[in-house]
Amino acid sequence: MPLILAPSFDDHTRAEVEKFLDEVRARRIAAVIEFQQSKMNKLGKEHSEIKTKLSRQYEHLGKALERLAGEIDKVEGYLAVCQMLRSEMGLVYDRIQLAKK
């Protein structure tokens, strides 16, 4: 049995050739549609994954901002204590200077 790479249309009528071409076109169109659908599905999946990642990053950002707000409150408290201690240190120094006189 010989290898046939392309069909021979020598014995076919014009209508049969046109019918064959229509079938080939339909298969090609179906393949293109399937390819485009798979491409769109892939893009949809990628969009979904990115949306999920973005949502997760916003959650992390919110938690970090909450922690930061708490740390700012702590820093303000430490600063107030430092200022109070510096004032006390100044008063003690003044008393030392007065005691020396």
N, CA and C of each residue as an Amber inpcrd file, in Angstrom:
protein
   303
   0.8450000  -1.1750000   0.0000000   0.0000000   0.0000000   0.0000000
   0.8890000   1.2360000   0.0000000   0.7770000   2.1070000  -1.0010000
   1.6350000   3.2900000  -1.0960000   1.1830000   4.3720000  -0.1010000
   2.1310000   5.1900000   0.2750000   1.8660000   6.3010000   1.1800000
   1.2330000   7.4420000   0.3880000   0.0720000   7.9020000   0.8640000
  -0.6180000   8.9930000   0.1770000  -0.5540000  10.2150000   1.0790000
   0.1660000  11.2380000   0.6520000   0.3020000  12.4540000   1.4470000
  -0.8220000  13.4410000   1.1820000  -1.3310000  13.4370000  -0.0090000
  -2.4230000  14.3360000  -0.3530000  -3.4200000  13.5650000  -1.2140000
  -4.6870000  13.8120000  -1.0010000  -5.6740000  13.0880000  -1.8010000
  -5.6060000  13.5120000  -3.2670000  -5.9530000  12.5880000  -4.1420000
  -5.9870000  12.8860000  -5.5680000  -7.4280000  13.2200000  -5.9470000
  -7.5890000  14.2760000  -6.6940000  -8.9250000  14.7200000  -7.0720000
  -9.1940000  14.4940000  -8.5530000  -8.4040000  13.6410000  -9.1660000
  -8.5620000  13.3900000 -10.5990000  -9.9280000  12.8010000 -10.9340000
 -10.4190000  11.9200000 -10.0740000 -11.6730000  11.2150000 -10.3580000
 -12.8970000  11.8930000  -9.7470000 -12.7150000  13.0280000  -9.1100000
 -13.8320000  13.6630000  -8.3970000 -14.4540000  14.7760000  -9.2360000
 -15.7280000  15.0050000  -8.9570000 -16.4170000  16.1080000  -9.6270000
 -16.1130000  17.3950000  -8.8790000 -16.4620000  18.4790000  -9.5070000
 -16.2380000  19.7820000  -8.8680000 -16.9900000  19.8740000  -7.5440000
 -18.1880000  19.3690000  -7.4940000 -19.0000000  19.4100000  -6.2760000
 -18.3190000  18.6150000  -5.1530000 -17.7340000  17.4700000  -5.5060000
 -17.0540000  16.6540000  -4.4990000 -15.7960000  17.3640000  -3.9800000
 -15.0730000  18.0210000  -4.8740000 -13.8770000  18.7660000  -4.4620000
 -14.2640000  19.9190000  -3.5510000 -15.3270000  20.6390000  -3.9450000
 -15.7930000  21.7480000  -3.1200000 -16.2780000  21.2510000  -1.7590000
 -16.9410000  20.1120000  -1.7290000 -17.3940000  19.5260000  -0.4720000
 -16.1870000  19.1850000   0.4110000 -15.1570000  18.6080000  -0.1750000
 -13.9460000  18.2730000   0.5600000 -13.2970000  19.5480000   1.1260000
 -13.2230000  20.5990000   0.2940000 -12.6390000  21.8610000   0.7530000
 -13.4460000  22.4700000   1.8900000 -14.7720000  22.3810000   1.7940000
 -15.6220000  22.8770000   2.8760000 -15.3560000  22.1190000   4.1720000
 -15.1700000  20.8010000   4.0680000 -14.8800000  20.0000000   5.2640000
 -13.5340000  20.3960000   5.8770000 -12.5370000  20.6240000   5.0060000
 -11.2130000  21.0480000   5.4890000 -11.3140000  22.4090000   6.1630000
 -12.0440000  23.3280000   5.5470000 -12.2240000  24.6640000   6.1420000
 -12.9210000  24.5690000   7.4960000 -13.9470000  23.7320000   7.5560000
 -14.6830000  23.5690000   8.8140000 -13.7680000  23.0110000   9.9090000
 -12.9240000  22.0340000   9.5510000 -11.9960000  21.4800000  10.5410000
 -10.9870000  22.5330000  10.9890000 -10.5070000  23.3310000  10.0500000
  -9.5370000  24.3810000  10.3950000 -10.1840000  25.4290000  11.2860000
 -11.4160000  25.8130000  10.9440000 -12.1270000  26.7970000  11.7640000
 -12.3660000  26.2360000  13.1620000 -12.7500000  24.9710000  13.2480000
 -12.9750000  24.3430000  14.5570000 -11.6820000  24.3210000  15.3650000
 -10.5650000  24.0430000  14.6930000  -9.2710000  24.0200000  15.3850000
  -8.9010000  25.4170000  15.8780000  -9.1540000  26.4240000  15.0500000
  -8.8500000  27.8060000  15.4500000  -9.7210000  28.2200000  16.6270000
 -11.0080000  27.8710000  16.5630000 -11.9230000  28.2120000  17.6620000
 -11.4740000  27.5280000  18.9490000 -11.1290000  26.2570000  18.8560000
 -10.6730000  25.5240000  20.0360000  -9.3860000  26.1440000  20.5900000
  -8.4760000  26.5230000  19.7020000  -7.2330000  27.1640000  20.1280000
  -7.5190000  28.4740000  20.8470000  -8.3960000  29.2950000  20.2580000
  -8.7370000  30.5830000  20.8690000  -9.4210000  30.3920000  22.2210000
 -10.2910000  29.3860000  22.3120000 -10.9590000  29.1220000  23.5880000
  -9.9590000  28.6980000  24.6480000  -9.0100000  27.8500000  24.2750000
  -8.0140000  27.4150000  25.2500000  -7.1210000  28.5880000  25.6550000
  -6.8420000  29.4590000  24.6900000  -6.0590000  30.6530000  24.9880000
  -6.8140000  31.5640000  25.9700000  -8.1050000  31.7480000  25.7310000
  -8.9190000  32.5800000  26.6210000  -9.0360000  31.9420000  28.0020000
  -9.1880000  30.6180000  28.0490000  -9.2450000  29.9260000  29.3340000
  -7.9550000  30.1200000  30.1060000  -6.8290000  30.0440000  29.4050000
  -5.5230000  30.2290000  30.0370000  -5.4080000  31.6500000  30.5840000
  -5.8200000  32.6380000  29.7870000  -5.7770000  34.0300000  30.2360000
  -6.7200000  34.2500000  31.4230000  -7.8900000  33.6240000  31.3680000
  -8.8320000  33.7350000  32.4850000  -8.2500000  33.1560000  33.7580000
  -7.5900000  32.0200000  33.6290000  -6.9620000  31.3870000  34.7890000
  -5.8420000  32.2770000  35.3310000  -5.0380000  32.8220000  34.4250000
  -3.9420000  33.7090000  34.8350000  -4.4950000  34.9450000  35.5450000
  -5.5770000  35.4960000  35.0070000  -6.2200000  36.6680000  35.6240000
  -6.6970000  36.3230000  37.0360000  -7.3020000  35.1610000  37.1760000
  -7.7930000  34.7130000  38.4760000  -6.6560000  34.5630000  39.4660000
  -5.5490000  33.9630000  39.0250000  -4.4010000  33.7640000  39.9100000
  -3.8180000  35.1040000  40.3570000  -3.6950000  36.0350000  39.4240000
  -3.1540000  37.3540000  39.7620000  -4.0900000  38.0780000  40.7140000
  -5.3860000  37.9570000  40.4790000  -6.3680000  38.5990000  41.3540000
  -6.2660000  38.0420000  42.7720000  -6.0810000  36.7340000  42.8880000
  -5.9150000  36.0960000  44.1940000  -4.6440000  36.5880000  44.8720000
  -3.5450000  36.6490000  44.1100000  -2.2790000  37.1320000  44.6700000
  -2.4070000  38.5820000  45.1320000  -3.0740000  39.4040000  44.3310000
  -3.2610000  40.8100000  44.6860000  -4.0710000  40.9300000  45.9670000
  -5.1220000  40.1470000  46.0770000  -5.9570000  40.1600000  47.2700000
  -5.1330000  39.7700000  48.4990000  -4.3140000  38.7250000  48.3470000
  -3.4620000  38.2760000  49.4470000  -2.4680000  39.3650000  49.8470000
  -1.9040000  40.0720000  48.8610000  -0.9440000  41.1350000  49.1550000
  -1.6180000  42.2940000  49.8900000  -2.8590000  42.6100000  49.5170000
  -3.5900000  43.6610000  50.2280000  -3.8470000  43.2520000  51.6790000
  -4.1270000  41.9790000  51.8990000  -4.3120000  41.5020000  53.2720000
  -3.0240000  41.6630000  54.0670000  -1.8970000  41.2670000  53.4750000
  -0.6030000  41.4120000  54.1480000  -0.3120000  42.8850000  54.4340000
  -0.6080000  43.7450000  53.4650000  -0.3870000  45.1790000  53.6370000
  -1.2130000  45.7170000  54.7940000  -2.4830000  45.3150000  54.8510000
  -3.3500000  45.7610000  55.9360000  -2.8220000  45.3240000  57.2980000
  -2.3920000  44.0780000  57.3990000  -1.8450000  43.5860000  58.6670000
  -0.5740000  44.3320000  59.0440000   0.2860000  44.5910000  58.0510000
   1.5290000  45.3150000  58.3180000   1.2330000  46.7400000  58.7780000
   0.2340000  47.3700000  58.1600000  -0.1340000  48.7300000  58.5660000
  -0.6880000  48.7440000  59.9930000  -1.4510000  47.7220000  60.3480000
  -1.9580000  47.6380000  61.7230000  -0.8020000  47.4870000  62.7080000
   0.1590000  46.6100000  62.3610000   1.3230000  46.4390000  63.2300000
   2.1150000  47.7340000  63.3200000   2.2510000  48.4240000  62.1860000
   2.9870000  49.6780000  62.1510000   2.3140000  50.7290000  63.0340000
   0.9890000  50.7960000  62.9850000   0.2640000  51.7500000  63.8260000
   0.5360000  51.4590000  65.2980000   0.5510000  50.1790000  65.6550000
   0.8580000  49.8060000  67.0370000   2.2810000  50.1780000  67.4050000
   3.2110000  49.9810000  66.4800000   4.6150000  50.3300000  66.7390000
   4.7900000  51.8400000  66.8560000   4.0550000  52.6110000  66.0710000
   4.1370000  54.0690000  66.1670000   3.6700000  54.5120000  67.5460000
   2.5940000  53.9040000  68.0520000   2.1190000  54.2300000  69.4020000
   3.2000000  53.9210000  70.4300000   3.8730000  52.7790000  70.2760000
   4.9630000  52.4160000  71.2010000   6.0960000  53.4350000  71.1230000
   6.4620000  53.8200000  69.8910000   7.5550000  54.7780000  69.6960000
   7.2020000  56.1110000  70.3410000   5.9730000  56.5580000  70.1820000
   5.5550000  57.8140000  70.8040000   5.6350000  57.7170000  72.3230000
   5.2700000  56.5600000  72.8650000   5.3820000  56.3460000  74.3160000
   6.8300000  56.3840000  74.7650000   7.7180000  55.7060000  74.0370000
   9.1430000  55.7210000  74.3750000   9.7080000  57.1340000  74.3030000
   9.3010000  57.8870000  73.2840000   9.7670000  59.2610000  73.1220000
   9.3190000  60.1220000  74.2990000   8.0690000  59.9710000  74.7210000
   7.5640000  60.7400000  75.8620000   8.3510000  60.3980000  77.1260000
   8.6480000  59.1240000  77.3480000   9.4190000  58.7070000  78.5220000
  10.8330000  59.2840000  78.4460000  11.4490000  59.2350000  77.2570000
  12.7920000  59.8010000  77.0910000  12.8020000  61.2950000  77.3980000
  11.7990000  62.0140000  76.9030000  11.7260000  63.4500000  77.1700000
  11.5500000  63.7150000  78.6710000  10.7170000  62.9110000  79.3090000
  10.5070000  63.0830000  80.7500000  11.8050000  62.8000000  81.5070000
  12.5090000  61.7400000  81.1430000  13.7600000  61.3920000  81.8130000
  14.8360000  62.4530000  81.5640000  14.8570000  63.0090000  80.3530000
  15.8280000  64.0710000  80.0570000  15.5410000  65.2920000  80.9240000
  14.2520000  65.6090000  81.0880000  13.8860000  66.7360000  81.9490000
  14.3140000  66.4620000  83.3830000  14.0530000  65.2480000  83.8750000
  14.4560000  64.8830000  85.2350000  15.9720000  64.9520000  85.3750000
  16.6910000  64.5010000  84.3390000  18.1380000  64.5320000  84.3750000
  18.6290000  65.9830000  84.4540000  17.9670000  66.8750000  83.7170000
  18.3120000  68.3030000  83.7670000  18.0760000  68.8820000  85.1550000
  16.9630000  68.4920000  85.7780000  16.6650000  68.9840000  87.1310000
  17.7080000  68.4800000  88.1250000  18.0640000  67.2160000  88.0000000
  19.0700000  66.6500000  88.9080000  20.4110000  67.3540000  88.6960000
  20.7660000  67.6270000  87.4720000  22.0190000  68.3200000  87.1780000
  22.0050000  69.7130000  87.7970000  20.8700000  70.4040000  87.6520000
  20.7520000  71.7340000  88.2400000  20.9220000  71.6590000  89.7580000
  20.3300000  70.6420000  90.3780000  20.4520000  70.4990000  91.8420000
  21.9020000  70.2170000  92.2390000  22.5890000  69.4420000  91.3790000
  24.0010000  69.1510000  91.6560000  24.8080000  70.4620000  91.5850000
  24.5110000  71.2710000  90.5940000  25.2260000  72.5430000  90.4300000
  24.9580000  73.4720000  91.6220000  23.7320000  73.4690000  92.1070000
  23.3800000  74.3010000  93.2600000  24.0730000  73.7790000  94.5140000
  24.1950000  72.4640000  94.6470000  24.8250000  71.8830000  95.8260000
  26.3290000  72.2070000  95.8490000  26.9410000  72.3760000  94.7020000
  28.3670000  72.6800000  94.6330000  28.6550000  74.1000000  95.0600000
  27.7240000  74.9720000  95.0080000  27.9400000  76.3900000  95.3130000
  27.8920000  76.6600000  96.7500000
